[in-house]
Amino acid sequence: MKLLLTIVTCLIATLPATAAEKKTISWSTQFGPVLQRSEVKVAGHVMSVQTRQDVTSSSDPDWDGAVFVVSGVADVVDGNGPISGCGTRTHKNGDQSFVCYQGTTRRSGDTVAAEGAVELRGGTGKFANLKGKGTFTGTGKSATVTAEIEY
């Protein structure tokens, strides 16, 4: 019996670890209601902090329908400037994933556009070991992300 236990232990120790799932994913985030917003105007700068609750759409069932609560900051002069923030996405199964972004925003008349980089940084449950990087483009109402991720 002791020999059998030793053999099983050795076999388990030599099994390859479960490989993380790697994939390219795209999702669109429809901007939802603003939960909090503060704005300060100083010397031509409009500095703002905002928290929203958005909804994610994706062809990937792990990401489709997730609720994304995101907080971001902007320092805009004449409609242009840097933006950055972080948020928590709660997926349909209750697991969460964490993402941060940084980029720039540009306003031309009534049109607002943004672009930049995203970094996925862990989470809970299925997404505990999530990591990845990608890019985003956005308008005044939504953003689209494409990222190489692993979890």
C-alpha positions in Angstrom: 0.0 0.0 0.0 2.8 2.4 0.9 4.5 1.6 -2.5 1.2 2.3 -4.3 0.9 5.7 -2.5 4.5 6.6 -3.4 3.9 5.7 -7.1 0.7 7.7 -7.3 2.4 10.7 -5.6 5.3 10.6 -8.1 2.9 10.3 -11.0 0.9 13.3 -9.8 4.0 15.3 -9.3 5.2 14.7 -12.9 1.8 15.7 -14.5 2.0 19.0 -16.4 0.3 21.9 -14.7 -3.0 22.9 -16.3 -2.1 25.4 -19.0 -3.7 28.8 -18.8 -6.1 29.6 -21.6 -4.5 32.1 -24.0 -6.6 34.0 -26.5 -7.2 37.2 -28.4 -10.5 38.7 -27.3 -12.5 41.8 -28.3 -15.3 43.4 -26.4 -17.3 46.5 -26.7 -18.3 48.5 -23.6 -21.5 50.6 -23.8 -21.0 53.5 -21.4 -23.7 53.4 -18.7 -24.9 55.7 -16.0 -22.4 58.0 -14.2 -22.3 57.0 -10.5 -20.1 59.9 -9.4 -18.4 62.9 -11.2 -16.2 65.8 -9.9 -14.8 68.5 -12.1 -12.3 71.3 -11.5 -11.4 74.1 -14.0 -8.0 75.7 -13.4 -5.9 77.8 -15.9 -7.5 76.3 -19.0 -7.5 72.7 -17.7 -10.6 70.7 -17.0 -9.7 68.0 -14.6 -12.3 65.4 -13.9 -12.8 62.2 -11.9 -15.7 60.0 -12.9 -17.1 56.6 -12.0 -19.5 54.8 -14.3 -21.3 51.5 -14.5 -21.0 50.1 -18.1 -22.0 46.9 -19.8 -19.7 44.7 -21.9 -20.7 42.9 -25.1 -18.5 40.2 -26.6 -18.8 37.1 -28.8 -16.9 35.3 -26.0 -19.4 34.0 -23.4 -17.0 34.6 -20.5 -17.0 38.4 -21.2 -20.5 39.0 -22.7 -23.0 40.7 -20.5 -20.4 41.6 -17.8 -21.0 44.7 -15.7 -18.0 47.0 -15.6 -17.6 49.6 -12.8 -14.8 51.9 -13.8 -13.3 55.1 -12.3 -11.1 57.4 -14.4 -9.4 60.7 -14.5 -8.8 63.2 -17.3 -6.8 66.4 -17.6 -8.2 68.1 -20.7 -7.1 71.4 -22.3 -9.0 72.6 -25.4 -10.8 69.2 -25.7 -7.6 67.2 -25.7 -5.6 65.4 -22.9 -4.6 62.3 -21.0 -7.0 59.9 -19.5 -6.5 56.9 -17.2 -8.4 54.7 -14.8 -9.1 51.2 -13.4 -12.2 49.1 -13.0 -13.7 45.9 -11.9 -15.8 43.8 -14.4 -18.3 41.4 -12.7 -18.9 38.5 -15.1 -22.2 36.5 -15.3 -20.9 33.8 -13.0 -20.0 36.3 -10.3 -16.2 36.1 -10.9 -14.4 39.5 -11.3 -11.6 40.7 -13.6 -9.6 43.9 -13.1 -8.4 46.2 -15.8 -6.6 49.5 -16.0 -6.2 51.9 -18.9 -4.4 54.9 -20.1 -4.7 57.0 -23.2 -5.8 60.3 -24.7 -9.1 61.9 -25.5 -9.8 64.4 -28.3 -12.9 66.6 -28.8 -13.8 68.1 -32.1 -17.1 69.9 -32.0 -19.7 67.5 -30.6 -17.5 64.4 -31.3 -15.4 62.9 -28.5 -12.8 60.2 -29.3 -10.3 58.3 -27.2 -7.6 55.7 -27.7 -5.0 54.0 -25.6 -3.8 50.9 -23.9 -5.4 48.5 -21.4 -3.8 46.0 -19.0 -5.7 43.2 -17.4 -4.5 42.5 -13.9 -6.0 39.4 -12.2 -9.4 38.9 -10.6 -11.3 36.3 -8.7 -12.4 32.8 -9.4 -11.7 31.8 -13.1 -9.9 35.1 -13.6 -7.6 34.9 -10.5 -4.5 34.6 -12.8 -5.7 36.9 -15.6 -3.1 38.9 -17.4 -3.0 40.6 -20.7 -2.6 43.7 -22.7 -4.4 45.4 -25.5 -5.7 48.6 -27.0 -8.9 50.5 -27.0 -10.7 53.1 -29.2 -13.7 54.9 -28.1 -16.4 57.5 -28.8 -18.5 59.5 -26.4 -20.8 56.5 -25.9 -18.7 53.4 -26.1 -15.3 51.8 -26.3 -13.9 48.8 -28.1 -11.0 46.7 -26.7 -8.9 44.1 -28.4 -6.5 42.3 -26.0 -4.2 39.3 -25.8 -5.1 37.6 -22.6 -4.3 34.5 -20.5 -6.2 33.0 -17.6 
